[in-house]
Amino acid sequence: MAEHHSGPVEVGAEMDYAEHDKTYNGFVTVAKYGSMMIAILMLCMAAGFFTKAGLLFSTLLFIVLNLIGFFVL
């Protein structure tokens, strides 16, 4: 027959909430800046491929927009 337990079946180590918060904040930061960089990369690739801007202008635009994005975020 089934055993009757009054508490949790698995008892592990106590959760380290400070470390959990640091990991979560790190993940959110990487996701935020990574998404920004991907969006800027797509914009600069479109400027380089579909206009007469060329590789040099689109590279400089990528660098400038990333710097502005890091200051804004």
N, C-alpha and C positions, 0 to 999 in steps of 0.2 A: 504494500500500500504506500501511498504518498506520505512523505514526512511533512509535518507542519512546522514552518519556521516563522518566528515572530519578527525577524529582522532581515536585512539584505543577505542574500545567499553568498555573494562575492564581496569581500571586504578587502579593498586594496589600500595602497598608500594614500595619505591625505593629499588633496590637490593643492598644488603650488599656484595660487591665484595670481601672484605677482609675475611669475614666469609665463603663465597663460596670457595675461594682458600684454606683456612684452611681445610675445609671439604673434598675437592677433594684431597689435598695432604695427608690427613689422610687415605682416602680410598685407594689411590695408595700404601702407605706404608704398610698398613695391607694386601693388596692383594699380594704385593711383598714378604713380609716375610712369609705370610701364604703359598704361593705357594712353597717357598723354604723349609719350614718345612714339607709339605706334600711329596715333592719329596725325601727329606732325610729319612722320615719315611718309604716310600716304599722301598728305597734302603736298609735300615737297616732291615726291615722285610724280604726282600729277602735274605740278608746275614744270618739272624737268622734261617730261615726255610729251605733254600735249601743248606746250607753248614753245616759243623760241628762246626761252630762258637759258636752257642748257644745263650742263652738269655743274659748272662752277657756281652759278647763281642758286641752283637748288640746294647745293651743299651749304653755301653760306646762309641761305634761308633756314635750313634745318638747324644749324648751329644757333642762329639768332633766336628762332622761335623756341628752341629748347631752353635757352637761357632765360627768356621772358617767362616761359612756363614754370621753370623752377622757382623764380621769384614770386610768381602769382600764386602758385599752389603752396 
